[in-house]
Each structure stands twice: as structure tokens, then as C-alpha cells.
């Protein structure tokens, strides 16, 4: 292991909490490969992160003590699980969800408009993310409140580095998943033909998935996706409320919504970071690192890097997004991107169709604290 270096930055410091985007940009500008006592090495520049993503042999995704399918796996173990998971997110697979997702989004948008002054995060973003995920998995409405509560508790426990609470939350979610699997097994041929049931019949290397593997897949699809989707919608809502002309442009041209979403989330990413483990001595951004070191990849400043994007802080939805790391890159590029893009487009179009988004007088969005990104609170007036 590389000896611990002087701490260059702390993601929990006052300046980061007060203005995360400015703090991350400043870190990238002065020290693209910094040290944090909490995170280990922290990489912030676009080119450096993309080089790491393209070298999975040197930078392993196997960073957790717990089974993580397929996110926490490296080839060759990763390959068959990744192929299995990708099938669930093919465009034709997720397209059939559009009517149900649209109904959920419009119901929530109408309810929020009826309330007038809302916190977009708690009144629209989080409920939509939870209900959309349950619709994707075929889980009953009775699960939604528990899933939302687990997502909030998980974020708080991660922020506080409360390992006991994180273990308890994971165990509770795992128990729910096992109960849903047992219910489907008991029903046999009468089990609902949803994605959760399908996982019971999947095979890898000629054998059925174990319950532990199915639980890991479903945990990744819930705890990770719910929080990221909700954060994305909060960021988009806050941006559009401050740009009424862009709202009007997107209402007049709904086909422009996908490009607008990609650019808004390039400017302010919903997922802050991922980790890698160094497998052999090497150098990143001029900094020697040793086998066994941890490297944290900060997506947010990498997507605002002037070396990768001309005038990076300007909103230009027509710009080339080929260096946008919103969905990652390489072997571990987000397999759920087709579903997430569909969910975001449906939710944004529903909000724009149902209401005008405006800031609340004398109230401002509250940035989310590490390890979250986006906003904890987005006070809007829906007109």
C-alpha cells in the first residue's frame, strides 16, 4: 500500500457542503489526483478517469467485501452476469413500460401542481423513482413506502459512515427480496411473469442463479437506481425552474428533451463517485499509486472539465456528448441507461405538460451532502 499522504481535501468540509460544484471544480483545477483520508486517491479529470475505465485489469471493480452482481466483478467472472443483466434493459424490453410510467408521472405531476408550492424532491422525484422501479420489477404497491424509507435511511447511513445501520438496511431489503422470491416459487406456474420471476429461471455457466446472486442484482437495481433517478429529476427540475425560456422551447419541441437531459446532467451529475482498486503499481495523472490502493472516480468535475468540453459551464444541449461520463464508460458502462433515459424523458415531459416550474420566493434549493449529489430540497412553485 502507498503510505498515507497529507490530506488534500475532505468531501465533508464546509466549503464542499456549501457549494459542491465549485469545490469539485477547484479540486480538479489545482490537483486532479488528490488524497482524501476518507476516499483514498481521488481522480477528477475527464481524461484520467476515462483512462482508468478503459483499463479494468489495472483498476479492478472488485472493491467490496459483499457480493455485487455484476458491478463488483471483473472479467472473466463479470462477463456472463453482465450479458444476463443487459437483456433486461434492451430498448425493446423497456419500451413496453412507457404507458405505465407515463401514467405514474402524470398522476404525481398533477398532484404536485394541485399543492402549488412543493419540494420537488419529496413530492415528485422520490415517489416517481420508487414507483417506476416497482413497476419495472413487478413489485406490489405495498412495497413502495418501505423502499422509499430504505433509500432515505441508506443515504443517511452512508453519509454518516454508519456501517451497522448500512448492514441492517441491507439485511431488511434482502429479506424482502427473498420473501418475494419465495412467494413466486410457491405460486409455480401461476407466478406473475415479471422480471423478478424471470430471474428465478436465469442461468449462468449452465446453472441457475443462486438466491444470493438474485438478491444482489435486485439490490443494485433498487437502492442504486432509486436514489440516482430521484437525484436526476431534482437537478433537472431545479435547472428548468431557473430557465423558463428553455421550458417553453422543450414544450414546443418535445423531441429536444433527451438532449436537454444529457446536458443538464453533464453540468450537474446525479451520481458523485465510484471506486476502483489498483491491482499493480502504476501512475495516474502523474501520481504514482501502488497495488492495493483505492481510487475514487469523481464523475461530477470530470464532466465539467474544460479539457474535455468547450466552455464547460455553459448549457449547450446541442454539444457533442461523447466525453460525457454520465453513464460511465468501458466494461461497466451503466446497463440500465436505456430504462433510466426513458424514465427521465417521461417524467420531464409530464412535468412540462402539467405545470410551469418556477422558484419559490425566498426559498432556494439545498445541495445534497456527500456522498449524494444533486439536491436534498428543491422548493418550486408549480403553476
Secondary structure, DSSP 4 states (H G I P E B T S, - for coil): -PPPPP----TTSHHHHH-HHHHHHHHHHH-SEEEETTTEEEE--HHHHHHHHT-TTTEES---SS--TTTT--TTHHHHHHHHHHHTT-HHHHHTTHHHHHHHHHHHHHHHHHH-EEEHIIIIIHHHHHHHHHHHHT--GGGHHHHHHHHHHHHHHHHHT-HHHHHHHHHHHHHHHHHHHHHHHHHGGGS--SHHHHHHT-EETTEEPPHHHHHHHHHIIIIIHHHHHHHHHHHHHHHHHT-HHHHHHHHH-GGGHHHHHHHHHHHS-S--EEEEEE-S-EEETTEEE-TT-EEEEEHHHHTT-TTTSTTTTS--TTS--TT--TT--GGGS-TTHHHHHHHHHHHHHHHHHH--EEEPTT---EEPPTT--SEEE-EEEE-
